[in-house]
Amino acid sequence: KSPQYKSYQFAWRLYPKDNQEADRIARIVSQTRYYMSPDRSEGLGGAILSWPSLVKCQIIAKGEELYPFKYGVVTSCNFNYAPDGVPSFYRDGKPTAVDLTITIQEVEYFLKSSMGSSWANNILKSFQL
């Protein structure tokens, strides 16, 4: 059996505190939908689809990357505008809360040869009691 590409799921509950933050969430929704979509390829009269945009995740705390990721594509994106079970909107029609769940599948393997010995040493240290 061949190795599988890694897949990651990230979930956030967003509560905009004002109109500006609600607009920012709306932009996140529209940009995510745009960049996860394929497009028609130029060749063969558009009969072939091109890949969606590649993304590179980073989880950074205190200026340090916590976990390395390879490039990937967004394979799933869900927006729930009623995360508390009942839809709730501000007077202008923008939601008071949004659950955002994104699944990303890497398109490149992690190879032992590309990780280096320091990576393996750090893993071994974390398992020592």
Residue pairs with C-beta under 8 A, 6 or more apart in sequence:
3 109
5 72
5 105
5 106
5 107
5 108
5 109
6 70
6 105
6 106
6 110
7 75
7 103
7 104
7 105
7 106
8 57
8 69
8 72
8 103
8 104
8 105
8 106
9 101
9 102
9 103
9 104
10 57
10 101
10 102
10 103
10 104
11 99
11 100
11 101
11 102
12 99
12 100
12 101
13 83
13 97
13 98
13 99
13 100
14 25
14 97
14 98
14 99
14 100
15 96
15 97
16 22
16 24
16 25
16 94
16 95
16 96
16 98
19 90
19 92
19 94
22 90
22 94
22 95
23 94
25 95
25 98
25 100
26 94
28 100
29 79
29 98
29 100
32 74
32 77
32 102
33 77
35 52
35 53
35 55
35 74
36 52
36 53
36 73
36 74
36 75
36 77
37 52
38 49
38 50
38 51
38 52
39 49
39 50
40 46
40 47
40 48
40 49
40 50
41 47
41 48
41 49
41 50
51 73
52 73
52 74
53 73
54 71
54 72
54 73
54 107
55 71
55 72
55 73
55 74
55 104
56 69
56 70
56 71
56 72
57 69
57 72
57 104
58 65
58 69
59 65
59 66
59 67
60 66
68 110
69 106
70 106
70 107
70 108
70 109
70 110
71 106
71 107
71 108
72 104
72 105
72 106
72 107
73 104
73 105
73 107
74 102
74 103
74 104
75 103
75 104
75 105
76 101
76 102
76 103
77 100
77 101
77 102
77 103
78 99
78 100
78 101
79 98
79 99
79 100
80 98
80 99
80 101
81 87
81 95
81 97
81 98
82 88
83 97
83 98
83 99
84 97
87 95
88 95
88 96
88 97
89 95
89 96
90 96
